[in-house]
Amino acid sequence: MSEKATNEISPELLEILRCPEAVHFTDKGDDPGRLEMVHGCWLVCEDSGNKYPVRDGIPVMLVEVGQKYREVAVADLPVPPPNED
């Protein structure tokens, strides 16, 4: 099984997941914290800039983890995500 297939999350889950930091923002519209899947193994929040790894199909939605990758450009995110955090 490819790494990408291992880290896939369902479109239904992606639709309901929100960045746990940005969901509290009051200046980002009616639905802050939406996430976009990139590289098949990262969830990126445009509102906060946080980037959350998906490992073995499980999103690691800890604010401190997402903030760790905030300054990493989307193009430079490691694939697969590292296993530390």
N, C-alpha and C positions, 0 to 999 in steps of 0.2 A: 504494500500500500504506500502511496506517495505521501510525503510530509504534508502537502497541501490538503489531500483528502483527509488525513488524520485530523487536521485542525479546522476543517469546515464546521461552521455552525449553521443552523437552519435559518432561512429567511425570517421565519416567525419569531425566533429568539432575537435576531438582530433588530427586528422591528420594535421590540419592547425594551431592550437593554438601553440604558442611558449612563453616561459618565457620572459616577457618584459625586464628583466635585461640581461639574457644570449644571447638574439638575437643579441646583439651588440658585443659579444665576437669575436675577430678575430683569436683566437688561438684554437678554438674548431671545426674546420672543416668547411665544406660548408653549414651546416644546424644546427647552434647552437640553443640551447634552446628548443629542443624537449621535450615533456612531456609524462610521463607514468601515467596511472590511477592506483592508489593503494587503497585498501580497499573499492573501489566503491564510494569514496567521497573525494579523494585527488588527485591533479595533482603534480607530483614530477619531478623536473628538475635535471638531473644528472650533467649538466654543471655548474649550479650555486649553487645547493644544496637547492634552494628554494622549498617550499612546499605550494601549493595553495589549500584552501578548495573549495569544490563544495557544494553550498547550494541551495536546491530546484532546482537542475539541472543547476544552474548558476555558472560558475567558477569565483571565486573572484581573479582576476589577477592583484592585486595591489602589486607592488614591496615590499612595507613596510609590507604587510601581509605575503607574501612568505618568507621574511627574518625573520619574527618573529618565524617561525617554522623551520628555517634552522638547528638549533642544535638538533632538536627533531628527534630521530631515527624513521625510517619508521614504525617499529613495535610498536612504542609508540605513534603514531599519534592518537588523540581521534576520535572515531567513535560513533556518527556522529560528525562532526567538531563543535566547539563552535560557538555560534552566535555573539560573540563580535568581534571587529576589527575596 
